Amino acid sequence: MTEWLLEGLTALMLLLGGGLMLIAAIGAVRLPDLPTRLHATTKAGALGAALTIAAVALHFACISVTARAAAVIVFIVLTAPVAAHLIGRAGYFVGVPLWEGTVKDELRDRYDPESHVLRSGLTKQAAESGGKQRGRDA
């Protein structure tokens, strides 16, 4: 009885993981611009991969496999958003166009494409607060 339940749970996790990775692949093809494509692939892809790896750990039910699976899941969950952020930022800097329906572009006023300088939003906040930054006079 317990073996049947574990096999069913493993199969469900594999199907959900595969489904989420399929959704991520469809999002990569169908969404209009780089940031939204990265959003879809990072969220659904990371969760799909985590579910698939968790299903493998559950299937083998061995401490060494489970420990490795947990390490891989933590690695994916920690690195996927960082990698997507860096790829999206690099795409923005090389001039990959945004979708015409994009509502907010926070880098438009801060990035100079000719000099490749990205100004921080902190300089504007410091000027508005009278030149004081964290208790020091500028």
N, C-alpha and C positions, 0 to 999 in steps of 0.2 A: 504493500500500500504506500509506504513512504517513498519507495523507488519510483513509482508511477507519478507521484506528486512532484518529485524533483525533476523528472523528465518533462513533465508538463510545464513546470515553471521555467525550465531551461529553454524549452521550445518557444514559450511566450516571450521570453526576454530576447531570444534570437530574432523572432519575427518583428518585435517592436524596434529593436536596434536596426535591423535591415530596412524597416519601413521609414525610420527617421533618416537613415542615410540616403534612401531614395528621395525623400522630401528635400534633403539638402542638395542632391544632384539636380533635381527639378528646379529648385530655387536658383542654383548657379546658372542654369540655362535660361530661365524665364524672366528673372528679375531685371530691371532696366539699367542699373549702374553698379559700379564696383562696390560702394559701401553697402548697398542692400544685398548684393550677392554674398559679400563676406559675412554679413550678419546671418544670413540663412545657413550658409555652410558651416560657420563656426558653431552656432547654437545646436542645430539639428545634427550635424556631423559629430560633434564631440559627445553629445548625449547618446547618439546611436552607437558610436564606437565603445563608449563606456558600458552600455547595456550588453553589447556583444561580448566584450571581455569579461564582464561579470557572469554571463551565461557560461562561458568557458570555465571560469573558476568554480562555478556551482556544479558543472558537469563532472569535473575531475575530482572535486572535493578533497584535494590534497593541500596541505599547508604551504608547501613550496610554490605550487601553482597559484594559490589564492594570494600569497604575499606578492608574487610577481605581478599578478593581475591588478592588485590594489595599487602597486607602484606605477604601473602603466596608466591606470585611470587617473591617478593624481597628476601624473606628468601631462596627460592630455588636457585635463581640466585647467591646469595652470598655464600651459604654453599656448593653447589654441587661441584664446582671446588676445594675448600679447602679439602673437604672430599676425593675426588678422588686423590688429591695430596698426602694426608697422607696415604691412602690405598696403592697407588703405591710405595711410599717410604718404607712403612713397608714390602711390598712384596719383594722389592729389598733387604732389609736388612736381611730377613729370607732366601734368596737364591732362589726365584722364577726365573727360567731361562728366559732370554730374547730370542726373536726370532732370529734365525741365520742370518736373513737379516737385523738386526738392524745396522744402520750406525754409530750412535753416542751414546756413553755411558760416560756421563760427571762425573759419580761417580766412575768409575773404578779405577782411580788413587788416589782418595780421601778417599775411604772407606776401612777400614781394617776389614774383616769379623771375624778375631780371637778376636780382642780387642773391636770390635763394635764402633770404633772411626771414626767419619766423620770429616775430616779436611776441613776447609773453603778454598776457592780459594783465599781469601784475603792474606793469608800468602805468597803465591807464588808471588802475585802482589807486596807485600811490599818488598820482597827480590829483585825483579827486579828493583824497584824504589829506591834502596839504603837505605832501612830501614825507609823511611819516610812514616808516615801514617797521612793523613789529617793535614799536616802542623807541625807535631810534630816529633822530632827525637826519634827513638826507642832505 
